[in-house]
Amino acid sequence: MIQRRNVIIGALGVAAAAAVAGCSSHRKAGTGAANWVQPVADTEQPTTPVRLTVTPASGATEVSPGKPIVVTAEGGTLQTVTVTAGKTKVSGSLQSDGTWRSTDDLAYDKTYKVVATATDTKGVASDHTSTFTTVKPHSLAHVTFQANGMSAIRTGHTYGAGQPVIIAFSRAVNKAAAEKAIEIETSPAVEGTFHWASDSTVHWRPAKYWSAGTKIKVSVQAFGVKLGKQVYGAKNASTHFEIGRQLIAVTDYRKHVTKVYINGKLVRTMKCSLGKGGTTTGAKGEHISYWTTGGPHVVLSKERVHSMSSESYGITDPKDPNYYAPEDVEYCTRISDTGEFMHAAPWNHALGRANLSHGCINLSVTDAKWVYENFMVGDVVDVKNSPRPLQLGNGLADWTIPFHKYGR
């Protein structure tokens, strides 16, 4: 009887406690503590609207097509971006920072439409549409890379230690703007400077001849860049080449000898005969000099056989003592635009003793053949003790200019 009572009292006690906790004297029959729910405070934050930003801005004109389109979503997440110019679609991709960036090149004189969709923190989508127009150039400048005035640089090819970097634009450009677009990387790194041969062609060289094995990379980021009055770069361009062994040939006018050094070591000594000197006047009033030009020359090309005649430089009268008929000459290595070669001269019996040529460097057949087979475009032939200096514009006379004056 005592245990049962205790159980009943316990039950009544629980019921009484529940009645007190309810704090209501008007509860309807059948309602109790088990059906009551504690109110929850409203802690939900208000949603911030997504802010979509497109660069270039909507309505922009004369936009450079060389710059990418960038779309960002502040306060939300980008879902889709579509860029079109008429029926042409521009590709792009999401970046690690959540922005979208175009990966295709744009084009000149086009109107682009950008449609972007983003969602806020609740997943609600919002759209943004904008348009912009790229610049319409009056003219375009194309870029080529030259070895010299006779040939282009061959990408991946090997050249001699005197080969400058030569960048040619297809039309006159603003020099400062063009230089800013040019990137030159060398390994090992060297200091270099620009020299403008004309309003459209620029050279770049280091202070000293290239070291053997130097690697050179050239890039011109010209696309979309204003290079002059209404002149824009047609496209980007790049090339790379390497310097082979460093070959320097030194020809002494007075001693009638040519010495060849490879990587600083003397490897060959050759008897030679240079220009006989003096001047005359050609059939059309040309000033003709028979002095071999002095100073560092750069090899421009090589020909197994080259036809030479006095008519090529203005002596056409067979009665003129300087006249000579066309003749095929062997093993010709060109060192200037005005017809100076190192070549075989089996008729010249004064090699190593006197200067009797019309301006070329005469060699024996054996030596000329060795030069033809071992020299490459860009190698250096430095003529010492000539009274007639090699002039800029006559082949590659870049190394005749002191470095501190080269860019001026």
C-alpha distance (Angstrom), angle and dihedral (degrees) to the residues before:
residue distance angle dihedral
M1 . . .
I2 3.80 . .
Q3 3.86 93.8 .
R4 3.82 94.3 48.8
R5 3.79 92.3 49.7
N6 3.72 90.6 49.6
V7 3.80 89.8 53.4
I8 3.82 91.8 49.8
I9 3.76 92.2 48.2
G10 3.73 90.1 49.5
A11 3.73 90.4 52.5
L12 3.79 93.0 48.5
G13 3.78 89.5 48.7
V14 3.77 91.8 56.1
A15 3.77 91.7 48.7
A16 3.77 91.2 49.9
A17 3.80 92.3 49.7
A18 3.75 90.4 51.0
A19 3.79 90.6 52.4
V20 3.81 91.9 53.2
A21 3.82 93.1 47.6
G22 3.83 90.8 53.7
C23 3.86 91.8 62.9
S24 3.81 90.7 -156.8
S25 3.77 129.8 112.7
H26 3.84 93.0 -177.8
R27 3.83 99.9 60.5
K28 3.79 112.7 142.6
A29 3.74 120.2 -118.8
G30 3.76 113.4 -88.1
T31 3.86 95.2 29.5
G32 3.79 120.6 110.4
A33 3.79 146.2 158.1
A34 3.82 92.8 -77.2
N35 3.87 91.6 67.1
W36 3.84 97.2 50.1
V37 3.87 120.7 100.3
Q38 3.81 124.2 -159.1
P39 3.89 110.3 -123.6
V40 3.88 114.6 -112.4
A41 3.80 120.9 -138.2
D42 3.85 115.2 -118.1
T43 3.88 105.6 -115.8
E44 3.85 99.4 161.0
Q45 3.84 113.2 130.6
P46 3.79 120.8 -133.7
T47 3.85 114.8 -103.0
T48 3.82 116.1 -107.0
P49 3.82 112.6 -137.8
V50 3.81 115.2 -112.7
R51 3.78 113.6 -107.8
L52 3.82 112.5 -150.2
T53 3.81 117.9 -163.3
V54 3.80 125.1 -169.7
T55 3.80 124.2 -166.9
P56 3.04 120.2 -129.4
A57 3.80 90.4 46.7
S58 3.77 121.0 -117.4
G59 3.79 111.6 -86.3
A60 3.82 94.1 21.3
T61 3.81 115.7 147.3
E62 3.83 134.4 -163.7
V63 3.80 89.7 28.4
S64 3.81 116.2 172.8
P65 3.82 109.7 -111.5
G66 3.79 88.1 -149.3
K67 3.80 92.7 73.5
P68 3.84 121.6 80.3
I69 3.78 127.0 -118.8
V70 3.81 111.0 -113.0
V71 3.83 124.8 -165.4
T72 3.82 122.9 -171.3
A73 3.81 132.6 -177.5
E74 3.79 117.2 -151.3
G75 3.80 113.6 -162.0
G76 3.78 94.0 9.4
T77 3.79 147.9 42.7
L78 3.80 127.8 -87.6
Q79 3.77 113.1 -122.0
T80 3.80 106.7 173.0
V81 3.81 138.0 0.4
T82 3.79 123.1 -170.5
V83 3.79 122.7 -174.4
T84 3.79 122.0 -174.8
A85 3.79 139.9 169.7
G86 3.77 104.4 -164.9
K87 3.80 105.3 -55.1
T88 3.81 93.5 -17.9
K89 3.79 116.2 101.4
V90 3.80 121.8 -154.5
S91 3.80 117.1 -141.4
G92 3.77 123.9 -138.2
S93 3.79 143.0 153.2
L94 3.79 143.1 -139.6
Q95 3.79 114.3 -99.2
S96 3.80 128.0 -141.2
D97 3.82 90.1 -100.4
G98 3.81 92.0 57.5
T99 3.80 96.4 -103.8
W100 3.81 124.6 123.4
R101 3.79 119.6 -128.9
S102 3.80 129.7 -174.3
T103 3.81 116.1 -118.0
D104 3.81 100.2 -172.1
D105 3.78 122.6 81.0
L106 3.77 115.0 -107.8
A107 3.80 121.8 -135.5
Y108 3.76 135.9 -122.2
D109 3.82 120.4 -97.5
K110 3.82 97.4 14.0
T111 3.80 134.5 129.5
Y112 3.80 113.6 -134.6
K113 3.81 126.8 -158.3
V114 3.81 118.7 -154.5
V115 3.82 120.1 -163.7
A116 3.81 115.0 -177.3
T117 3.84 130.9 180.0
A118 3.81 125.7 -163.3
T119 3.81 135.9 170.9
D120 3.78 128.5 -138.4
T121 3.81 126.1 -136.4
K122 3.82 90.6 -78.5
G123 3.80 92.9 50.6
V124 3.79 94.5 -106.4
A125 3.82 110.0 149.5
S126 3.78 126.6 -136.4
D127 3.82 130.4 -176.4
H128 3.78 134.5 -143.5
T129 3.81 126.4 -166.9
S130 3.79 125.7 -171.5
T131 3.81 139.5 160.0
F132 3.79 135.7 -155.8
T133 3.82 137.0 173.4
T134 3.80 129.0 -131.8
V135 3.78 123.3 -133.8
K136 3.81 121.7 -83.9
P137 3.83 107.8 -139.9
H138 3.77 122.4 -148.3
S139 3.82 88.6 -144.0
L140 3.80 140.5 -4.7
A141 3.80 129.0 -131.0
H142 3.79 117.5 -145.0
V143 3.81 122.2 -156.1
T144 3.80 128.7 -134.3
F145 3.80 131.2 173.2
Q146 3.79 118.2 -134.0
A147 3.77 134.3 -161.4
N148 3.82 87.9 -162.6
G149 3.79 139.2 -41.8
M150 3.81 90.5 -64.1
S151 3.80 104.5 46.8
A152 3.79 144.6 23.0
I153 3.77 125.7 -116.6
R154 3.79 110.4 -96.6
T155 3.79 109.6 -136.5
G156 3.78 111.4 -117.8
H157 3.82 92.4 11.4
T158 3.81 126.0 131.4
Y159 3.81 122.2 -116.2
G160 3.78 139.2 -179.3
A161 3.80 128.5 -90.5
G162 3.81 93.6 -98.0
Q163 3.80 97.5 55.3
P164 3.83 110.4 122.1
V165 3.79 123.4 -156.4
I166 3.81 105.8 -103.4
I167 3.81 121.5 -167.5
A168 3.80 118.6 -175.3
F169 3.80 124.4 -166.3
S170 3.80 118.4 -158.3
R171 3.82 91.3 -125.3
A172 3.78 139.8 17.3
V173 3.82 113.6 -67.7
N174 3.78 140.0 -174.2
K175 3.80 102.3 -90.3
A176 3.81 97.1 -145.9
A177 3.81 92.5 49.0
A178 3.80 91.5 47.0
E179 3.81 93.9 49.4
K180 3.80 89.9 50.3
A181 3.81 89.5 55.8
I182 3.82 93.2 51.2
E183 3.79 121.2 89.4
I184 3.82 120.2 -172.5
E185 3.78 121.0 -174.8
T186 3.78 122.9 -176.5
S187 3.79 132.9 -174.7
P188 2.94 111.9 -122.9
A189 3.80 91.5 31.7
V190 3.81 116.4 -116.8
E191 3.77 136.1 177.8
G192 3.80 114.0 -108.2
T193 3.77 141.3 167.3
F194 3.80 140.6 -155.2
H195 3.79 127.6 -107.4
W196 3.81 119.4 -172.0
A197 3.79 112.0 -141.6
S198 3.83 89.4 -176.5
D199 3.81 140.0 -16.7
S200 3.80 88.9 -78.8
T201 3.82 106.3 32.6
V202 3.79 126.4 64.5
H203 3.81 130.2 -176.2
W204 3.82 127.6 -157.5
R205 3.81 126.3 -164.8
P206 3.80 139.4 161.0
A207 3.80 123.9 -113.8
K208 3.82 92.2 -99.7
Y209 3.78 135.1 25.8
W210 3.80 113.2 -70.9
S211 3.79 116.0 -89.0
A212 3.80 117.4 -117.4
G213 3.80 112.8 -84.4
T214 3.82 96.9 17.2
K215 3.81 112.8 156.9
I216 3.80 118.2 -145.3
K217 3.81 127.5 -164.1
V218 3.80 121.4 -173.0
S219 3.79 126.0 -169.7
V220 3.80 128.8 177.1
Q221 3.81 112.0 -164.7
A222 3.79 93.8 -164.4
F223 3.81 103.8 138.4
G224 3.78 110.5 113.6
V225 3.81 91.5 3.2
K226 3.80 120.4 126.8
L227 3.79 104.5 -127.0
G228 3.79 98.1 174.6
K229 3.79 143.0 -27.7
Q230 3.80 101.6 -20.7
V231 3.82 88.8 -27.4
Y232 3.80 115.6 128.2
G233 3.78 133.0 178.5
A234 3.79 112.1 -93.9
K235 3.81 94.5 -149.1
N236 3.79 143.0 -29.5
A237 3.80 117.8 -84.8
S238 3.78 136.7 -169.1
T239 3.79 142.1 175.0
H240 3.77 140.2 170.2
F241 3.77 135.6 -157.2
E242 3.78 140.3 167.8
I243 3.78 136.5 -128.3
G244 3.80 114.3 -124.8
R245 3.78 125.0 -155.8
Q246 3.81 111.6 -31.3
L247 3.82 106.1 -105.2
I248 3.81 119.0 -176.0
A249 3.81 120.5 175.9
V250 3.81 116.9 -164.1
T251 3.80 117.6 -160.9
D252 3.81 118.4 -168.0
Y253 3.80 114.9 -152.8
R254 3.80 93.4 -160.0
K255 3.80 99.0 43.0
H256 3.85 95.1 41.5
V257 3.77 92.1 -135.6
T258 3.81 137.2 118.2
K259 3.79 120.1 -152.9
V260 3.80 121.0 -165.4
Y261 3.81 121.1 -151.3
I262 3.78 123.4 -168.8
N263 3.80 115.4 -165.6
G264 3.79 87.9 -17.0
K265 3.81 96.4 -51.7
L266 3.81 122.4 113.6
V267 3.81 107.0 -120.0
R268 3.80 104.4 164.4
T269 3.80 140.4 17.2
M270 3.82 116.8 -161.6
K271 3.81 132.2 -173.4
C272 3.78 111.7 -128.7
S273 3.80 145.2 172.1
L274 3.80 122.4 -141.7
G275 3.80 136.1 -167.7
K276 3.80 115.0 -39.8
G277 3.80 92.1 -136.1
G278 3.76 132.0 -128.4
T279 3.80 131.5 91.4
T280 3.78 139.1 -112.5
T281 3.81 140.5 176.2
G282 3.79 124.3 -102.7
A283 3.78 129.3 -134.9
K284 3.80 91.5 -91.6
G285 3.77 96.0 41.1
E286 3.79 95.8 -88.2
H287 3.78 117.4 162.0
I288 3.80 105.4 -125.2
S289 3.78 123.3 -166.2
Y290 3.79 125.0 -168.2
W291 3.78 94.7 -162.6
T292 3.81 117.0 107.9
T293 3.79 105.0 -123.6
G294 3.80 115.9 -108.2
G295 3.78 130.9 -131.3
P296 3.82 135.9 48.8
H297 3.82 111.8 -29.2
V298 3.80 124.5 -171.6
V299 3.79 122.2 -138.9
L300 3.81 108.4 -108.4
S301 3.80 103.7 -179.9
K302 3.78 145.6 -25.9
E303 3.80 129.9 -128.2
R304 3.78 126.8 -172.8
V305 3.82 89.0 -148.6
H306 3.79 127.7 11.6
S307 3.81 126.3 -177.3
M308 3.81 111.8 -129.3
S309 3.80 130.4 -173.1
S310 3.78 138.6 155.8
E311 3.80 89.1 -116.8
S312 3.82 88.6 70.2
Y313 3.80 90.0 71.6
G314 3.81 101.7 30.8
I315 3.82 110.7 -79.9
T316 3.79 104.1 119.1
D317 3.81 104.7 149.8
P318 3.82 111.4 97.6
K319 3.80 88.0 -151.5
D320 3.79 91.9 61.0
P321 3.82 109.2 102.5
N322 3.83 88.4 -134.8
Y323 3.79 92.8 54.9
Y324 3.79 120.0 111.8
A325 3.78 129.2 171.2
P326 3.82 123.3 -119.3
E327 3.78 111.6 -73.4
D328 3.79 132.9 177.8
V329 3.80 107.9 -119.7
E330 3.80 121.7 -163.1
Y331 3.81 132.7 -131.9
C332 3.79 99.5 11.7
T333 3.80 121.4 -175.5
R334 3.82 111.1 -174.9
I335 3.82 119.2 -141.9
S336 3.84 102.8 169.5
D337 3.79 141.4 27.3
T338 3.81 91.7 -119.9
G339 3.78 94.7 68.2
E340 3.79 104.7 -87.2
F341 3.80 111.8 150.6
M342 3.76 139.4 166.7
H343 3.79 100.4 -129.5
A344 3.78 146.8 151.0
A345 3.83 113.3 -81.5
P346 3.82 108.5 178.6
W347 3.83 89.2 166.1
N348 3.80 92.7 61.5
H349 3.80 108.0 87.3
A350 3.81 94.0 175.9
L351 3.82 97.2 75.7
G352 3.77 108.4 145.8
R353 3.82 92.1 10.3
A354 3.82 111.6 60.2
N355 3.80 143.0 6.8
L356 3.80 109.0 -115.0
S357 3.83 106.3 145.7
H358 3.80 128.0 110.0
G359 3.82 89.4 -115.7
C360 3.79 106.1 -57.9
I361 3.79 126.2 106.9
N362 3.80 104.0 -106.0
L363 3.81 117.3 -150.6
S364 3.77 137.3 173.4
V365 3.79 116.0 -90.7
T366 3.81 90.3 -108.4
D367 3.81 94.0 50.7
A368 3.81 94.3 42.2
K369 3.80 89.5 51.4
W370 3.81 90.4 50.6
V371 3.82 90.8 50.2
Y372 3.81 91.4 47.8
E373 3.79 91.6 50.8
N374 3.81 98.3 41.9
F375 3.81 107.0 33.6
M376 3.79 121.6 82.6
V377 3.79 136.0 -165.4
G378 3.79 107.9 -75.9
D379 3.81 97.3 31.8
V380 3.81 116.7 133.4
V381 3.82 126.6 -114.9
D382 3.81 108.7 -176.4
V383 3.82 113.8 -165.8
K384 3.79 111.7 -157.2
N385 3.83 129.9 -159.0
S386 3.80 98.5 15.2
P387 3.81 116.5 145.0
R388 3.80 90.6 -146.2
P389 3.84 114.6 69.9
L390 3.77 123.4 -145.1
Q391 3.81 107.6 -107.1
L392 3.79 128.2 -140.1
G393 3.78 109.9 -97.2
N394 3.80 93.4 34.4
G395 3.78 98.0 105.6
L396 3.81 112.4 -57.6
A397 3.79 109.2 -25.3
D398 3.82 93.5 160.0
W399 3.81 93.3 122.3
T400 3.80 93.6 54.9
I401 3.82 88.1 73.2
P402 3.82 119.5 78.7
F403 3.79 110.0 -116.3
H404 3.81 94.1 -118.0
K405 3.83 88.6 58.3
Y406 3.79 98.4 37.0
G407 3.79 97.2 92.8
R408 3.80 95.0 45.3
